[in-house]
Amino acid sequence: MIRAALLAASALIAVPAAAQEARQTANFNAPVKSFGRVSYDARSLMIDGKRLVVWSSEMHAFRLPSPDLWRDILQKMKASGFNTVALYFDWGFHSPKKGVYDFSGIRDIDRLLTMAEEEGLWVMTRAGPYVNAELTRGGFPGWLVNQRGRARTDDPEYLAASDEWLTRINAIIVKHQINGDGKGNRGNVILHQIENELALTTPAQRRYMDHLFAKALADGINVPIFHNDQGRNGYWVPEDSKVEKTVPGPNHMYAFDGYPGGTCTVNGQPTRGSAAPDWGYYGPGGARGGASASPNTPGFLAEFGGGWFDYWGSNGGYECNAVQRGKRFQRVFYGTNLANGIQIQSFYMGFGGTSWGWLPAPVVFTSYDYGSALSETREVRPKAEELKQLGGLIAAVPDLAGMIPAGRPEISSDRIQVYHNKSPETDARFLLVTHKPSNGQTSDRFTVTADLPDGHYTLPLELDGFDAKWLVAGVNLGGQRLVYSTSELQTILKQDNRDVALIYGRTGEAGETVLRYASEPKVTVLEGGATSTFDTKGDLKLRYAHRGLTRVRISGGGRPDLLLLIGDEAEGAKFWRTGDVLVRGPALVRSAKTAKGVLALTGDTSEATPLEIWAPADARSATWNGLKVATTRTHSGSVTATAPLAAPVGFPLPVLTDWRVAGGSPEADPDFNDRDWARIDNRAYASITARADGQPNMLMDAYGFHEGDIWYRGRFSGSADAQRLKLHYGAGGSGMVQVFLDGKLIGQDEIPAGLPRPITTGAPSFTLPDTARAPGEHVLSVMVRNNGHNWDLDADDFHKEARGLVSASIEPVAGPSFAIPIAWKINGRSEDLFDPVRGVPNNGGLDGERRGWTLPGFNDRGWKMASLPAAQASEGTSWYRTGFDLAVPKGQDATIGLAFGDTTTPRSKVAYRVLIFVNGWNMGQFIAHVGPQRVFPIPEGVLNHRGRNSIALAVTSDGAPGNALEAVKLVTLRNVKGGIPVRMVAAPATPAELK
């Protein structure tokens, strides 16, 4: 994933005035390269010799800490039309300490890959070592920050560390490769990525890439290997590309990423931005023309914008992003990619999820919803329904795989362009119709005239606003011959002795479909309106309007019977194809399996829903989520349920009461026992952040503290010169520091939110009170909230920027510049995790965390009673706890969230921040005055939907009037009937169970 600067740059890409002439950007005579069951040439990937359009989206299992729900996401991706899932793996998520790795529980990659295979998805693995992905350190483990050698080079220390990771993750991936591991294991992994977005191409980087490539091969990776270029720069193209101005590298295939297409404006409205770039056949030639950078391999977008991340201090852009890169955008941009020969494209993200705990990089807050097709709450957004329709076309017409340009058609309007491609093997045609430029928003009626496989035809068409149409012609579909259609094909399936096809178009628009027959067939309009004519060429022409659902039965004419379903776009979205079964009605169909004459359907309903099923004759009865469905047969060969599928029932959520509170900053007390804390010393300094001469190494990472809050305690002798405290600290995006003197807060500093490169360090000064000048020992207590380490996108060791204190000095305001000696100690969450089950992201360095105050089984009966909203906050951190019971009805899948204050505004006027723990899991951070997130979804499995739960909130404030915890409530964010079984994630419940 790339930074915002690249998004802005993408809007400047020059796009041809029209898609009129294709350029030879691929070597169509390139030899086939085989890797067992996987092979490729310049035109496409192939599985078992059959060409495949790889239609993929990304998910991150580490952003959903409830493994049972991984299957929910994979099922929804499959149902949304995808045939492949891309998976990043976060090195730091698995390794708290050098040499220590954990692939159990929420880190079980073997289980994840098995699930993907069970759900029928191909897999692209992306193992790093560096991934970026808006993760703290870009996915590097915390302990790597202390390496003095430069990361992402051939530095021996770094290579040894990366090999440590790759040895372990590759061993898991190898077992799941489509070609197997030679030991009887086999799976669905078809492509494997080494590194990510490595834009520097120095000799040290080349040797590093050589090492990674050799390491993958030595570990048993036997599928094609690629690297994801940060934009279409021609970096790390395969050695045999021999294209000028590209950088060769050790890869089998060249891939790149891109995020063009506009932004969301400050008022929450999407812009159309740039037109879709032609990165391939129809684009500029030359070395950096996308697919042309590697003419012997297929066009490959390892990441294309399926949304965009949001950042601290924004107005909340995820819903806007869901629209901006949603319906219509997907048709225009994804279709342009496909027409340009981008036969492998993966959309980032398909499901974004939650950057829970301390996962996020400084730029992003807890939610990583991303505006994805599947929302953070696991909602199937409208854009997923459009993806289902587009993916359905790709699955229905395998001829689309390996298309090449077919010549320019005639277009009656200069405001329209048409990409015209063909299959060299079958001559099947694909016509992508867009505006010229493609971000045009006019309403146009026009014709397209072309020589198609079955003759010379003129197609009457219209485009109303920002849109594109994906049309096919001259293609065999089942037992039918489609000459052309001005409607878009969603699916076709063969059932017994007939074909069932579904086409659709925009509501109210006229449509025209021509089918070829040996003799005149019988046409029966079963429902809706359509007219037909038959000519001497054997063309049956149907005319109709896209309104509701029209059903037409065509029989005879030398072909199998055809049931043609013609819907408007909304009607088409109601259909789900799984195997040889077509279902109409539910909000989601997950599976369809026939055994002993019973068709067992599973899925979700969001309201009372009619159910209609087209299935083979051997399915004599049906069940829905295990319950028998009474059905009646229709005149179109389907069966319908005699009663609607049930809607989910509403359920009450408890009001959060009985709060208890306790002070959470004991470290500020001058009498606090810090005997076991580490002493600040002059150990090796690996940071890129300069420090003042004479200062010891105060950085938190140097002492093994990498995540969350860090505490320092410094002792000094009072004197007349103790007038001012100057600090230099690093704390990530919207991080902060609080300073106490002898138990009293003397001030705090907060790092402001910002993009594209957020401010991550600060250098405040604090005036010391008169008490600091009194004789005797004084104690400074300093808490730094570290909101993530920088990523290392530019391979400049930016992840090694300081976190925690860089320097601290007590000095007079005026006069000679000298500092009063301070003896410092430090403490935080070490590399030896006190809660290894919940893992690296879960806990930081607060005293209450180590005491188990986050856990559901902690006994808080000795704490004071409290009510919310709080009237006043204490200085520092206070802990609030309560418990509640949930009773979500069985057979329902809900997403429940925790909401703070007024959820209609992105930020409060009051200033405080909260770490949110639910049943011991750190589910994010709320910063009231920064925002924008005020509602935090809690996944089932972390949240007990049918039993007891606990909430613990670590509230940090300066204690000023009003800067106190607002009202906190539970909210239902999504509720459907259906879902999948979800178990509670096994984790310690009491302090005694912690390590």
Summary of the structure (lengths in Angstrom):
residues: 995
radius of gyration: 30.2
end to end distance: 35.2
largest distance: 109.4
contacts: 3758
relative contact order: 0.10
helix: 15%
strand: 37%
